[in-house]
């Protein structure tokens, strides 16, 4: 797996949710903005302290979390 050095988890910041570089900007906020058709440029405008690589790592983190989920499908 690629290094995700911009994603931090600290129980004392945002209730332990994954954040960007320890700031109070959560990965979920970025993902929700992307899901609402916001562009990376719009996200960076809304949060000038972010960098484009922060957004990319948020996406990579989400893909990693989802790929790690195991779903048990009952047999018929």
Z-matrix of the N, CA and C atoms (Angstrom, degrees):
N
C 1 1.452
C 2 1.524 1 109.44
N 3 1.292 2 114.63 1 141.96
C 4 1.460 3 121.28 2 177.98
C 5 1.528 4 110.47 3 -67.09
N 6 1.309 5 115.51 4 145.44
C 7 1.466 6 120.69 5 -179.25
C 8 1.528 7 110.46 6 -66.54
N 9 1.325 8 115.73 7 130.32
C 10 1.465 9 121.53 8 177.90
C 11 1.525 10 108.00 9 -111.47
N 12 1.311 11 115.67 10 72.61
C 13 1.462 12 120.61 11 -173.32
C 14 1.523 13 114.25 12 -80.32
N 15 1.314 14 117.91 13 -3.88
C 16 1.460 15 120.97 14 178.92
C 17 1.527 16 112.45 15 -100.45
N 18 1.312 17 116.84 16 -8.47
C 19 1.460 18 121.57 17 -179.95
C 20 1.528 19 107.76 18 -96.39
N 21 1.319 20 116.26 19 124.51
C 22 1.459 21 120.80 20 -179.08
C 23 1.520 22 109.89 21 -126.28
N 24 1.319 23 114.55 22 148.19
C 25 1.464 24 121.05 23 176.00
C 26 1.526 25 106.74 24 -128.51
N 27 1.320 26 114.59 25 118.72
C 28 1.458 27 121.08 26 -179.30
C 29 1.526 28 107.06 27 -135.36
N 30 1.325 29 118.05 28 121.69
C 31 1.463 30 119.71 29 -178.06
C 32 1.529 31 113.76 30 -59.41
N 33 1.325 32 117.53 31 -17.66
C 34 1.463 33 121.19 32 -179.63
C 35 1.532 34 113.30 33 -94.70
N 36 1.327 35 116.95 34 0.79
C 37 1.468 36 120.86 35 179.76
C 38 1.525 37 108.18 36 -123.12
N 39 1.305 38 117.19 37 122.10
C 40 1.473 39 123.74 38 177.99
C 41 1.530 40 112.34 39 51.22
N 42 1.325 41 115.46 40 42.59
C 43 1.465 42 121.94 41 177.16
C 44 1.526 43 113.25 42 56.60
N 45 1.326 44 116.49 43 28.75
C 46 1.451 45 120.58 44 177.43
C 47 1.513 46 115.59 45 82.81
N 48 1.324 47 117.49 46 6.06
C 49 1.457 48 119.94 47 177.07
C 50 1.531 49 109.13 48 -69.62
N 51 1.333 50 117.61 49 151.15
C 52 1.465 51 119.87 50 176.48
C 53 1.535 52 109.75 51 -62.89
N 54 1.323 53 114.99 52 129.95
C 55 1.460 54 120.78 53 179.76
C 56 1.525 55 109.73 54 -124.71
N 57 1.305 56 114.58 55 171.70
C 58 1.456 57 121.23 56 177.62
C 59 1.525 58 108.83 57 -93.51
N 60 1.317 59 115.86 58 117.94
C 61 1.466 60 123.83 59 174.85
C 62 1.528 61 113.41 60 47.96
N 63 1.328 62 116.91 61 35.64
C 64 1.459 63 120.59 62 176.35
C 65 1.512 64 114.51 63 76.79
N 66 1.333 65 116.82 64 -0.51
C 67 1.468 66 119.98 65 177.23
C 68 1.524 67 108.55 66 -77.21
N 69 1.276 68 115.96 67 168.77
C 70 1.466 69 120.27 68 179.40
C 71 1.527 70 111.17 69 -88.52
N 72 1.310 71 114.82 70 40.84
C 73 1.468 72 122.26 71 173.84
C 74 1.517 73 105.62 72 -116.52
N 75 1.329 74 115.45 73 113.67
C 76 1.461 75 119.36 74 -174.85
C 77 1.531 76 111.38 75 -85.61
N 78 1.316 77 113.44 76 155.59
C 79 1.465 78 120.09 77 174.76
C 80 1.526 79 108.86 78 -58.09
N 81 1.317 80 117.04 79 -39.48
C 82 1.469 81 120.16 80 -177.79
C 83 1.529 82 112.18 81 -63.70
N 84 1.320 83 118.10 82 -34.96
C 85 1.473 84 120.23 83 177.19
C 86 1.523 85 110.08 84 -62.26
N 87 1.321 86 116.22 85 -44.29
C 88 1.463 87 120.17 86 179.51
C 89 1.521 88 110.38 87 -64.17
N 90 1.323 89 117.00 88 -45.05
C 91 1.462 90 120.27 89 -179.20
C 92 1.524 91 111.93 90 -64.19
N 93 1.321 92 116.75 91 -39.22
C 94 1.469 93 119.80 92 177.98
C 95 1.523 94 111.06 93 -65.16
N 96 1.312 95 117.03 94 -36.64
C 97 1.465 96 119.76 95 177.44
C 98 1.529 97 110.44 96 -66.05
N 99 1.334 98 116.53 97 -43.45
C 100 1.463 99 120.00 98 177.27
C 101 1.522 100 110.92 99 -62.65
N 102 1.324 101 116.68 100 -40.22
C 103 1.464 102 121.16 101 179.35
C 104 1.523 103 111.98 102 -66.69
N 105 1.333 104 116.11 103 -22.71
C 106 1.470 105 121.23 104 178.07
C 107 1.525 106 111.27 105 -92.33
N 108 1.332 107 115.43 106 19.88
C 109 1.468 108 122.98 107 176.96
C 110 1.524 109 114.51 108 68.24
N 111 1.328 110 117.04 109 23.00
C 112 1.466 111 119.48 110 172.96
C 113 1.523 112 107.80 111 -78.71
N 114 1.312 113 115.89 112 141.77
C 115 1.462 114 120.02 113 177.68
C 116 1.524 115 109.27 114 -84.04
N 117 1.313 116 115.49 115 165.53
C 118 1.462 117 119.76 116 175.79
C 119 1.526 118 109.12 117 -58.91
N 120 1.309 119 117.09 118 -40.43
C 121 1.470 120 120.65 119 179.16
C 122 1.527 121 111.27 120 -60.86
N 123 1.320 122 117.39 121 -40.18
C 124 1.461 123 120.60 122 178.55
C 125 1.528 124 111.61 123 -67.20
N 126 1.325 125 116.26 124 -37.21
C 127 1.469 126 119.87 125 177.60
C 128 1.520 127 109.71 126 -65.43
N 129 1.324 128 116.60 127 -44.44
C 130 1.461 129 120.62 128 179.80
C 131 1.525 130 111.39 129 -65.62
N 132 1.309 131 117.06 130 -31.43
C 133 1.468 132 120.64 131 176.38
C 134 1.526 133 110.34 132 -70.04
N 135 1.338 134 116.29 133 -40.01
C 136 1.471 135 120.56 134 -179.98
C 137 1.532 136 111.53 135 -70.77
N 138 1.322 137 116.15 136 -31.81
C 139 1.468 138 122.16 137 -179.05
C 140 1.533 139 108.53 138 -128.94
N 141 1.327 140 117.74 139 80.53
C 142 1.466 141 120.39 140 -174.76
C 143 1.529 142 114.47 141 -61.91
N 144 1.323 143 117.36 142 -17.05
C 145 1.463 144 119.28 143 178.27
C 146 1.528 145 112.46 144 -76.81
N 147 1.332 146 117.20 145 -11.41
C 148 1.461 147 121.64 146 177.50
C 149 1.522 148 110.68 147 -83.40
N 150 1.326 149 114.22 148 159.65
C 151 1.458 150 122.43 149 173.80
C 152 1.525 151 107.66 150 -122.44
N 153 1.311 152 116.92 151 159.54
C 154 1.464 153 121.25 152 -178.22
C 155 1.528 154 111.34 153 -55.99
N 156 1.318 155 117.98 154 -37.53
C 157 1.465 156 120.94 155 179.49
C 158 1.529 157 111.52 156 -64.34
N 159 1.331 158 117.50 157 -28.90
C 160 1.466 159 120.50 158 176.12
C 161 1.523 160 110.06 159 -61.75
N 162 1.313 161 116.26 160 -44.45
C 163 1.470 162 121.21 161 -179.66
C 164 1.526 163 109.56 162 -65.04
N 165 1.326 164 116.83 163 -43.87
C 166 1.461 165 120.60 164 179.67
C 167 1.529 166 111.43 165 -61.24
N 168 1.319 167 116.41 166 -41.97
C 169 1.463 168 118.34 167 179.27
C 170 1.521 169 112.17 168 -69.61
N 171 1.326 170 117.93 169 -30.32
C 172 1.469 171 120.36 170 175.13
C 173 1.527 172 109.73 171 -62.59
N 174 1.319 173 116.51 172 -41.80
C 175 1.473 174 121.00 173 178.13
C 176 1.530 175 109.96 174 -65.14
N 177 1.322 176 117.02 175 -45.61
C 178 1.464 177 120.88 176 179.89
C 179 1.527 178 111.04 177 -62.94
N 180 1.315 179 116.63 178 -39.47
C 181 1.465 180 120.79 179 178.10
C 182 1.527 181 109.96 180 -61.98
N 183 1.322 182 116.78 181 -45.46
C 184 1.466 183 120.82 182 -179.78
C 185 1.526 184 110.60 183 -61.85
N 186 1.322 185 117.17 184 -42.03
C 187 1.465 186 120.57 185 178.61
C 188 1.523 187 110.47 186 -62.95
N 189 1.327 188 117.20 187 -40.06
C 190 1.458 189 121.36 188 178.99
C 191 1.525 190 110.76 189 -65.09
N 192 1.325 191 117.29 190 -44.33
C 193 1.466 192 120.93 191 -179.31
C 194 1.524 193 110.34 192 -62.92
N 195 1.304 194 117.23 193 -45.15
C 196 1.462 195 120.93 194 -178.26
C 197 1.525 196 110.98 195 -66.81
N 198 1.320 197 117.51 196 -38.67
C 199 1.463 198 119.99 197 -178.55
C 200 1.518 199 111.90 198 -69.59
N 201 1.308 200 116.78 199 -18.54
C 202 1.458 201 121.37 200 -178.84
C 203 1.532 202 112.37 201 -87.26
N 204 1.323 203 116.96 202 -2.52
C 205 1.458 204 121.51 203 -178.80
C 206 1.519 205 110.26 204 -83.78
N 207 1.293 206 116.59 205 136.01
C 208 1.465 207 121.89 206 176.93
C 209 1.522 208 108.16 207 -112.23
N 210 1.303 209 115.93 208 126.95
C 211 1.455 210 120.95 209 179.18
C 212 1.525 211 108.59 210 -108.85
N 213 1.304 212 116.48 211 127.51
C 214 1.463 213 121.97 212 176.24
C 215 1.519 214 107.91 213 -91.84
N 216 1.314 215 114.88 214 119.23
C 217 1.452 216 120.57 215 179.63
C 218 1.523 217 107.16 216 -105.33
N 219 1.338 218 116.07 217 118.50
C 220 1.477 219 117.75 218 -179.51
C 221 1.515 220 110.86 219 -65.24
N 222 1.331 221 116.09 220 141.95
C 223 1.467 222 119.58 221 178.18
C 224 1.519 223 109.18 222 -78.71
N 225 1.295 224 114.44 223 151.05
C 226 1.476 225 119.99 224 -177.22
C 227 1.493 226 112.73 225 -76.98
